[in-house]
Amino acid sequence: MQRKVVTPNDFTGLDQVEDRLIAFERRYNETARPFRWKFTPADLEDLMAGSSDTNRKSTTSSSPPAAATSLPHYQQPRKP
């Protein structure tokens, strides 16, 4: 909101700030679309388990950490 509404800071009073915020809200609500959230509770558990496992592993291990070999779907690079 800072970049889209409040910058540049050329307001002469709080009424102008309020008007611009309300106008932004109306514009946003007209164009907003729902999105599909892909990060699940199971993904969070996997992420947390992976980070704690990495912290517990010995530094003498010759194999790379699990996170380096296969990333969960939410961390996969996006395809163009």
Phi and psi restraints in degrees (value plus and minus 20) as a CYANA .aco file:
   2 GLN   PHI     -74.3   -34.3
   2 GLN   PSI     -71.2   -31.2
   3 ARG   PHI     -91.8   -51.8
   3 ARG   PSI     -54.2   -14.2
   4 LYS   PHI    -108.0   -68.0
   4 LYS   PSI     -43.3    -3.3
   5 VAL   PHI    -144.5  -104.5
   5 VAL   PSI     -69.7   -29.7
   6 VAL   PHI    -106.7   -66.7
   6 VAL   PSI     -39.6     0.4
   7 THR   PHI    -121.2   -81.2
   7 THR   PSI     111.3   151.3
   8 PRO   PHI     -97.1   -57.1
   8 PRO   PSI     133.9   173.9
   9 ASN   PHI    -105.9   -65.9
   9 ASN   PSI      55.4    95.4
  10 ASP   PHI    -134.9   -94.9
  10 ASP   PSI      10.9    50.9
  11 PHE   PHI    -101.6   -61.6
  11 PHE   PSI     122.4   162.4
  12 THR   PHI    -118.8   -78.8
  12 THR   PSI     -28.0    12.0
  13 GLY   PHI    -189.8  -149.8
  13 GLY   PSI     148.6   188.6
  14 LEU   PHI     -85.4   -45.4
  14 LEU   PSI     -47.1    -7.1
  15 ASP   PHI     -81.3   -41.3
  15 ASP   PSI     -59.6   -19.6
  16 GLN   PHI     -86.8   -46.8
  16 GLN   PSI     -59.3   -19.3
  17 VAL   PHI     -81.3   -41.3
  17 VAL   PSI     -67.8   -27.8
  18 GLU   PHI     -80.2   -40.2
  18 GLU   PSI     -65.4   -25.4
  19 ASP   PHI     -81.1   -41.1
  19 ASP   PSI     -62.7   -22.7
  20 ARG   PHI     -88.0   -48.0
  20 ARG   PSI     -59.2   -19.2
  21 LEU   PHI     -84.1   -44.1
  21 LEU   PSI     -62.7   -22.7
  22 ILE   PHI     -85.9   -45.9
  22 ILE   PSI     -60.6   -20.6
  23 ALA   PHI     -83.0   -43.0
  23 ALA   PSI     -61.5   -21.5
  24 PHE   PHI     -82.2   -42.2
  24 PHE   PSI     -64.6   -24.6
  25 GLU   PHI     -79.4   -39.4
  25 GLU   PSI     -64.5   -24.5
  26 ARG   PHI     -83.4   -43.4
  26 ARG   PSI     -66.2   -26.2
  27 ARG   PHI     -81.4   -41.4
  27 ARG   PSI     -64.8   -24.8
  28 TYR   PHI     -82.9   -42.9
  28 TYR   PSI     -64.0   -24.0
  29 ASN   PHI     -85.4   -45.4
  29 ASN   PSI     -47.3    -7.3
  30 GLU   PHI     -93.9   -53.9
  30 GLU   PSI     -50.8   -10.8
  31 THR   PHI    -128.0   -88.0
  31 THR   PSI     -29.2    10.8
  32 ALA   PHI     -85.9   -45.9
  32 ALA   PSI     121.9   161.9
  33 ARG   PHI    -149.2  -109.2
  33 ARG   PSI     126.4   166.4
  34 PRO   PHI     -86.6   -46.6
  34 PRO   PSI     135.2   175.2
  35 PHE   PHI    -146.9  -106.9
  35 PHE   PSI     137.3   177.3
  36 ARG   PHI    -110.4   -70.4
  36 ARG   PSI      97.3   137.3
  37 TRP   PHI    -101.6   -61.6
  37 TRP   PSI     102.8   142.8
  38 LYS   PHI    -123.4   -83.4
  38 LYS   PSI     -32.3     7.7
  39 PHE   PHI    -104.8   -64.8
  39 PHE   PSI      94.0   134.0
  40 THR   PHI    -121.7   -81.7
  40 THR   PSI     146.9   186.9
  41 PRO   PHI     -77.6   -37.6
  41 PRO   PSI     -55.4   -15.4
  42 ALA   PHI     -84.9   -44.9
  42 ALA   PSI     -58.5   -18.5
  43 ASP   PHI     -81.1   -41.1
  43 ASP   PSI     -61.3   -21.3
  44 LEU   PHI     -83.4   -43.4
  44 LEU   PSI     -63.4   -23.4
  45 GLU   PHI     -81.6   -41.6
  45 GLU   PSI     -63.3   -23.3
  46 ASP   PHI     -81.3   -41.3
  46 ASP   PSI     -64.0   -24.0
  47 LEU   PHI     -82.6   -42.6
  47 LEU   PSI     -65.5   -25.5
  48 MET   PHI     -86.6   -46.6
  48 MET   PSI     -60.5   -20.5
  49 ALA   PHI     -85.1   -45.1
  49 ALA   PSI     -59.8   -19.8
  50 GLY   PHI     -86.2   -46.2
  50 GLY   PSI     -59.9   -19.9
  51 SER   PHI     -91.2   -51.2
  51 SER   PSI     -55.6   -15.6
  52 SER   PHI     -94.7   -54.7
  52 SER   PSI     -53.9   -13.9
  53 ASP   PHI     -84.7   -44.7
  53 ASP   PSI     -60.7   -20.7
  54 THR   PHI     -82.6   -42.6
  54 THR   PSI     -59.0   -19.0
  55 ASN   PHI     -89.0   -49.0
  55 ASN   PSI     -47.5    -7.5
  56 ARG   PHI    -107.3   -67.3
  56 ARG   PSI     -40.5    -0.5
  57 LYS   PHI     -86.8   -46.8
  57 LYS   PSI     130.3   170.3
  58 SER   PHI     -90.1   -50.1
  58 SER   PSI     125.4   165.4
  59 THR   PHI     -97.3   -57.3
  59 THR   PSI     -28.9    11.1
  60 THR   PHI    -108.9   -68.9
  60 THR   PSI     -20.5    19.5
  61 SER   PHI     -84.2   -44.2
  61 SER   PSI     115.4   155.4
  62 SER   PHI    -107.2   -67.2
  62 SER   PSI     -35.5     4.5
  63 SER   PHI    -109.5   -69.5
  63 SER   PSI     127.1   167.1
  64 PRO   PHI     -89.6   -49.6
  64 PRO   PSI     137.3   177.3
  65 PRO   PHI     -79.2   -39.2
  65 PRO   PSI     134.7   174.7
  66 ALA   PHI     -77.1   -37.1
  66 ALA   PSI     -58.1   -18.1
  67 ALA   PHI     -82.8   -42.8
  67 ALA   PSI     -47.5    -7.5
  68 ALA   PHI     -99.2   -59.2
  68 ALA   PSI     -43.3    -3.3
  69 THR   PHI    -113.4   -73.4
  69 THR   PSI     -56.4   -16.4
  70 SER   PHI    -165.7  -125.7
  70 SER   PSI     103.4   143.4
  71 LEU   PHI    -115.4   -75.4
  71 LEU   PSI     124.6   164.6
  72 PRO   PHI     -81.5   -41.5
  72 PRO   PSI     139.3   179.3
  73 HIS   PHI     -76.4   -36.4
  73 HIS   PSI     -52.5   -12.5
  74 TYR   PHI     -96.7   -56.7
  74 TYR   PSI     -30.1     9.9
  75 GLN   PHI    -129.3   -89.3
  75 GLN   PSI     -20.5    19.5
  76 GLN   PHI     -86.6   -46.6
  76 GLN   PSI     123.3   163.3
  77 PRO   PHI     -80.6   -40.6
  77 PRO   PSI     123.9   163.9
  78 ARG   PHI     -95.9   -55.9
  78 ARG   PSI     122.1   162.1
  79 LYS   PHI    -103.2   -63.2
  79 LYS   PSI     119.0   159.0
